[in-house]
Amino acid sequence: MGMRRLRDALLPPSIAGIFMSSSPEARRLVTPSGAARNCFFARNLFPCLLLCGIWFFVCPPPALTQDGSPQTPAPSPAPQPESKQISAEIASHDEPTTFKVNVKLVVVRAVVRDSQGHAVGNLHQEDFQVYDKGKPQVITQFEVEQPGTLAAKARQKSVENSGDTPSIEASPSAGNAPAVPERFVAYMFDDVHLEFGDLAHVREAAERHFATLKPTDRAAIVTTSGVTTLDFTDDRTKLHETLLRLQPHPISRSIAVDCPDISYYQADLIVNKHDSDATQLAVNEAGDCDPKLGGGRSIPLGDPALLVQTMAAGILSAGEHESRVSLESLKDVVHSVSRMPGQRSIVLVSPGFIVPDLQYEYTEIVDRAVRSQVVINSLDARGLYVFMPYGDASHQAPALPGGNLVDNPQPPRSKSLIELAAASAQDDLLAILADSTGGIFFHNNNDFNEGFRRVAETPEYSYVLAFVPQNLKLDGSFHSLKVTLKNPQKLTLQARRGYYAPKNFSDPNEQAKQEIEDAIYSQEELHNLPVNLHTQFFKASDEDARLVVLAHVDVKRLHFRKVEGRNDNVLTCVSALFNRNGNFIQGTQKIVTMHWKDETLEHKLDSGITLKTSFDVKTGSYLVRLVVRDAEGQLMSAENGTVEIR
């Protein structure tokens, strides 16, 4: 069994097909293509026998064991030397191989809109210019995409590889091909900082927004507190039920005091910035009021300055803890979304929060998002923000001795300035996250229906540009990007604003592994190698099936390196399986080392080779991702396919 599997994985498809057609299991498999199927039925028994005879005399099968040793196929001794030669020319194993470090291909997704805000889809490669740190770059790849194009491509492969009927219309599965998940949006509600009123408004708008999701969309709901979560799904009932469970979950606000009224922002000014005005304001307020803890317990009044410093330190620590928890949750969401096979984005719904002395933490989040092509969009849940002294009605203004709120209707001017600055500072992080990752920041607007539409919509057209950076140093530094139109007219363009150069890897294998991993968790198709994806399956029972992924490689079109008169190259072929919601199920890596003789490469590989990987699965819908990378050409191909097993 092991020899037959390895032989099938390495034989040219025309030869491998003979062996597969004689197997009862293979007759239940889906044929590779409609053309091959018609050709098979057109032939009768005599041509098949003739082809088998020609194969045995001209191109004996390289029947190998798992260790690459030859197996004697017949009493005739003639095929054995040929088998030894072929087995010495190709081997398949799972050990890591050495790759040359390849310069990272930078992919930029750009959206161009007209003056009415409609996406424009009639531009060409020559209309764009990309600048890396101000230096113009050569665009090496260009593609115009529309929502559903990736799904259409994958479904087309599924139709071509499905059924035994001669036409698509007659195929029972052609009209019901699974909807390939193309877009993954994680809706992150900042329940640590959201007030109940704001949360109620955005929750209602989110409910209406989820009703507009497309069949190729997958949505997840997460919270900064981690209390409420829902993995990626297209089940609107589950989305509705999860939204209803959303509630504010503050972590440290219970320690807040009524007077002096020191906010997190003012505490940062007092403790970290040593702002004398903010400190004196709090000291004056402390001297004019009877400070109380939550619950009405009085604080013995001592030195007002010492009291202010102590309270400010506690408020700062509590606020920083909430900000750190929220950022850590966002970091985890970016990591999870980066593993989804398609367009990836996050919608952060928050009133905003300040992050003093946490620049490294949010810069790390931006770094990971940019590297993983995750767009972070943000929606300010406060809507059209109007400044109110001492906050809204839920915040009680301090009652000063000798008067009341009527006698003292306004706070000091310096207090108003601090609160205005704090309200503005809360927006800063939301703007930074969106601007740094190519997202949209929706703020100062009460139309949350429009807000959700804008931060989560997929444009009708988008352009995928790619370039190889010139003289790129592998130092991990940030490279600012600028994409422009040579003739902008009245068009506006949105694109990612930068990327991080890869760092030097001590082991080149790690660089290659990272490139392959990035390609696996993408849905972009690359065609830099002559590779075609085919899928087959047969059912072992009503619930169990075996899914076969076939990668056909046109070997003669690869680049080879001459070593002692042989043609050397190494292929790494990774097949990955995802469920209908885009969650990774399993994957297999196959490494093929080629050491071809000139004669073999020129005369015996016209049909190429076929690499086969099998998965034991249950009935259902699956997304197949195939990535093939070669060592000598340093090129990569990636394709998608869908399979519906009933």
HUWO-V518398 format. One record per helix or strand of 3 or more residues. SS is the DSSP state (H for helix, E for strand). FROM is the first residue (numbers start at 1). LEN is the number of residues. If there is no record, write none. Layout:
BEGIN
ss from len
SS FROM LEN
SS FROM LEN
END
This chain:
BEGIN
ss from len
H 2 9
H 13 9
H 26 3
H 34 9
H 45 14
H 78 10
E 90 4
E 105 9
H 125 3
E 128 5
E 135 3
E 139 7
H 149 12
H 174 3
E 183 7
H 196 15
E 217 7
E 230 4
H 236 9
H 253 3
H 264 8
H 276 13
H 304 34
E 343 8
H 359 13
E 374 7
H 413 25
H 448 9
E 462 7
E 478 8
E 492 4
E 498 3
H 508 13
E 531 9
E 544 10
H 555 3
E 561 3
E 566 14
E 584 13
H 598 6
E 609 10
E 620 11
E 636 10
END
